[in-house]
Amino acid sequence: MTQRQAALAGLTAPFLFWVTYLALAALRPEYSLLTKAVSELGSVDAPRKVLWNVLGYVLPGLLIVLFSWGLSRHIATAKKSKLPAYSLLLSGLFMALAGIFPGDFENRQTLTMLLHTVGSFGSYIFFLVAAFSLPAVMRTTIYWKDAVKPTLLFTWLTILFGAWPFVFQDFPAVGQRLVFFFYFAWVFYVALKLYKQPQK
């Protein structure tokens, strides 16, 4: 996989996620953007659940896997600097896992709900590992050094808005959308930076 092919995979993942999300949410008038979780578009009893889980979680997750694989080859030069790319790869895999096992919001004790939750939280935890370890790699090159502050800003904003439901309990889902927004903003920004990186 070439550098630009990997970057294009990273650029496509946020686009696919948001287009699918907005389209399927618009087809469900009862689906509230303020109170319903993103995963409820693909819950076990949701209409078009397969469409959401495949296009909203599985494919974006696999695109992030491809992007991270390219990132590991074209930004990391030492074995220890592979951690961000490998962590991002796991974030993508866990996102795909969340799509393979749809959430059961009526019975949260089911195995499919448990695995969906593991996928969701695993994806975010590995993203944090990637996002906080990547700046050390970025600082080793002139080209990547100016990307440190924007990527850390996106990362801290995901954490900040993760606390949203505890503060704004009447519309908790807004915080989740913002977490997704800054997660994918991080992916898009790093992928765009990789795409523009002068090729050796």
C-alpha positions, 0 to 999 in steps of 0.5 A: 500500500502506498503512502497516498493510498493509506492516506485516502483510506483515512480520509474516506473513513470520516466521510463514510461515517458521517454521510451514512449517519446523517442519511439513516438518521434522516430516514427515522423521524422518531430518532432524536439526535439529542437523546439517542445513541449513535449505536441505536441506528444499528441496534438489534431492533432497528430498521436498516441495522445492517446498513448502519453497522456495515457502512457506519462502523465496520467499513470505517473501522477497516479503513482506519486499519488500512490508514494506520498500516500505512501510517506505521510505514511512512511516519514511524522510523523506529520500532518504539515509534510504531505504538501510535500506528498499532494502537490506531489499528486496534482502534479501527478493529474494535470499531469494526467489532462494534458493528459486527455485534449490534447493541441491544438497548432493551436488554443490556445484559446480552452477549451482543450488547456486551461485545458491542460495548467492548468494541465501542470502548476499546476503539476509544481507549486505543485511540487515546493511546495512539493520540497521546503517543503520536506527538512524540513521533511527530516531534522527530521531523520538521514536517510533522512537528506542526501537527502536534498541537492540532491533534492534541486539541482534537484529543482533549476535546474528545475527553472534554465532551465525553463528560457532556452527559453528566452535565447536560442530562436532558440531551446527553447524545449531543456529547457523543456526537461531538466525541465522534466528530473530534475523533474523526477530525483527528483521523482526517487531519492526520490522514490529510497530513500524510497525504501531503507528506513529500514522498521519498 
